[in-house]
Amino acid sequence: MQKAVVARVGDYQVRRCERDDVQAVININMETLPEHYSDYFYYEILAEFPETFLVAEFDGAIIGYVMCRIEYGFSHLRRLGLARKGHVVSVAVKEQHRGKGVGTLLMNASQEAMVEKAATESYLEVRVTNAEAIALYQRLGYIVASRLEAYYKDGEAALVMAAKIGQ
Ligand SMILES: CC(C)(COP(=O)(O)OP(=O)(O)OC[C@H]1O[C@@H](n2cnc3c(N)ncnc32)[C@H](O)[C@@H]1OP(=O)(O)O)[C@@H](O)C(=O)NCCC(=O)NCCS
C-alpha cells in the first residue's frame, strides 16, 4: 500500500513513522545525538502518539525523524495557566542530508499534527551549545522559555524553547 506523504521538499518526503521504521529511527538517533533511549521508549511513543511521530525519506531510505508527545500541563508561554502542549522529544536529520530544509519540514509537519491534536503550544529542550538547532527553532518562532541547569547527563544545561501553534 502507498504510504501517505504529509509534506515534501525537493526529493524528500515526510510521512508518519510505522513500526518497521523504528529501527532506522534508532540508528539515526545513535549516530546524531548523545541522548539515547530504550527501544521500548520509541515503540511506546509510536503506539501512543502515532500522529506526531514522523520520518523523512530520501530514495526509499529514512534519513530523519521527529518524535513528539502530546501533554497537558503548565504553559511555557503564559505565566499562569495550563495548556495542551506538543513536546518535541527528539528530532534529527542524517548529517549528509542537512541544510536542505528537511529539519524545517519535519518540525512544521509535526506542529500541524500537534494542532490537529488540539495542542496550542509546542516546546522542546535543547543543549545550550547546539547553535544549529537553536537557530532553526528561532526561525520557526520558538522563544527561550527557561533554562535547566545540568539537565543532561554530562552536566550541560538545556534551554526550554516554546512556540504558540495554531490559529
Ligand atoms: C537540527 C537539525 C535537525 C536541523 O536539520 P536540517 O535538515 O539541517 O534543517 P534545515 O535544513 O531545515 O535548516 C538548517 C539550515 O539549512 C538552511 N536551509 C534550509 N533549507 C535549505 C535549502 N533548501 N537549501 C539550502 N539550505 C537550506 C536553513 O536556512 C538553515 O540554516 P541556518 O540554521 O543557518 O539558518 C540537524 O542539524 C540535526 O539533525 N542535528 C543533530 C541532531 C540535533 O541536534 N537535534 C536537535 C536536538 S534538540
The ligand as an SDF file (V2000), in Angstrom:
LIG
                    3D

 48 50  0  0  0  0  0  0  0  0999 V2000
   18.9090   20.4240   13.9720 C   0  0  0  0  0  0  0  0  0  0  0  0
   18.7350   19.6020   12.6910 C   0  0  0  0  0  0  0  0  0  0  0  0
   17.5950   18.6130   12.8930 C   0  0  0  0  0  0  0  0  0  0  0  0
   18.3650   20.5530   11.5300 C   0  0  0  0  0  0  0  0  0  0  0  0
   18.0880   19.7720   10.3690 O   0  0  0  0  0  0  0  0  0  0  0  0
   18.3060   20.3280    8.8710 P   0  0  0  0  0  0  0  0  0  0  0  0
   17.6590   19.3540    7.9600 O   0  0  0  0  0  0  0  0  0  0  0  0
   19.7270   20.6330    8.6330 O   0  0  0  0  0  0  0  0  0  0  0  0
   17.4520   21.6790    8.9530 O   0  0  0  0  0  0  0  0  0  0  0  0
   17.1430   22.6810    7.7520 P   0  0  0  0  0  0  0  0  0  0  0  0
   17.8300   22.2420    6.5120 O   0  0  0  0  0  0  0  0  0  0  0  0
   15.6770   22.8380    7.6960 O   0  0  0  0  0  0  0  0  0  0  0  0
   17.7490   24.0230    8.2890 O   0  0  0  0  0  0  0  0  0  0  0  0
   19.1390   24.0860    8.5780 C   0  0  0  0  0  0  0  0  0  0  0  0
   19.8100   25.1630    7.7540 C   0  0  0  0  0  0  0  0  0  0  0  0
   19.7150   24.8970    6.3780 O   0  0  0  0  0  0  0  0  0  0  0  0
   19.2000   26.0420    5.6820 C   0  0  0  0  0  0  0  0  0  0  0  0
   18.3170   25.5560    4.6270 N   0  0  0  0  0  0  0  0  0  0  0  0
   17.0180   25.2330    4.7360 C   0  0  0  0  0  0  0  0  0  0  0  0
   16.5400   24.8530    3.5310 N   0  0  0  0  0  0  0  0  0  0  0  0
   17.5660   24.9130    2.6630 C   0  0  0  0  0  0  0  0  0  0  0  0
   17.7110   24.6210    1.2870 C   0  0  0  0  0  0  0  0  0  0  0  0
   16.6740   24.2010    0.5320 N   0  0  0  0  0  0  0  0  0  0  0  0
   18.9320   24.7540    0.7350 N   0  0  0  0  0  0  0  0  0  0  0  0
   19.9750   25.1860    1.4810 C   0  0  0  0  0  0  0  0  0  0  0  0
   19.8970   25.4760    2.7910 N   0  0  0  0  0  0  0  0  0  0  0  0
   18.7040   25.3540    3.3580 C   0  0  0  0  0  0  0  0  0  0  0  0
   18.4200   26.7730    6.7010 C   0  0  0  0  0  0  0  0  0  0  0  0
   18.3670   28.1740    6.4070 O   0  0  0  0  0  0  0  0  0  0  0  0
   19.2220   26.5100    7.9420 C   0  0  0  0  0  0  0  0  0  0  0  0
   20.2950   27.4020    8.0290 O   0  0  0  0  0  0  0  0  0  0  0  0
   20.5660   28.2140    9.3730 P   0  0  0  0  0  0  0  0  0  0  0  0
   20.4460   27.2230   10.5100 O   0  0  0  0  0  0  0  0  0  0  0  0
   21.9530   28.7290    9.1850 O   0  0  0  0  0  0  0  0  0  0  0  0
   19.5120   29.2600    9.3850 O   0  0  0  0  0  0  0  0  0  0  0  0
   20.0520   18.8870   12.2960 C   0  0  0  0  0  0  0  0  0  0  0  0
   21.1030   19.8070   12.3220 O   0  0  0  0  0  0  0  0  0  0  0  0
   20.4150   17.7090   13.1870 C   0  0  0  0  0  0  0  0  0  0  0  0
   19.9470   16.5920   12.9880 O   0  0  0  0  0  0  0  0  0  0  0  0
   21.2970   17.9260   14.1800 N   0  0  0  0  0  0  0  0  0  0  0  0
   21.7560   16.8570   15.0600 C   0  0  0  0  0  0  0  0  0  0  0  0
   20.6590   16.4070   15.9680 C   0  0  0  0  0  0  0  0  0  0  0  0
   20.1660   17.5430   16.8350 C   0  0  0  0  0  0  0  0  0  0  0  0
   20.9490   18.3280   17.3460 O   0  0  0  0  0  0  0  0  0  0  0  0
   18.8520   17.6200   17.0090 N   0  0  0  0  0  0  0  0  0  0  0  0
   18.2130   18.6350   17.8150 C   0  0  0  0  0  0  0  0  0  0  0  0
   18.1910   18.2190   19.2420 C   0  0  0  0  0  0  0  0  0  0  0  0
   17.2960   19.3680   20.2560 S   0  0  0  0  0  0  0  0  0  0  0  0
  1  2  1  0
  2  3  1  0
  2  4  1  0
  2 36  1  0
  4  5  1  0
  5  6  1  0
  6  7  2  0
  6  8  1  0
  6  9  1  0
  9 10  1  0
 10 11  2  0
 10 12  1  0
 10 13  1  0
 13 14  1  0
 14 15  1  0
 15 16  1  0
 15 30  1  0
 16 17  1  0
 17 18  1  0
 17 28  1  0
 18 19  1  0
 18 27  1  0
 19 20  2  0
 20 21  1  0
 21 22  1  0
 21 27  2  0
 22 23  1  0
 22 24  2  0
 24 25  1  0
 25 26  2  0
 26 27  1  0
 28 29  1  0
 28 30  1  0
 30 31  1  0
 31 32  1  0
 32 33  2  0
 32 34  1  0
 32 35  1  0
 36 37  1  0
 36 38  1  0
 38 39  2  0
 38 40  1  0
 40 41  1  0
 41 42  1  0
 42 43  1  0
 43 44  2  0
 43 45  1  0
 45 46  1  0
 46 47  1  0
 47 48  1  0
M  END
$$$$
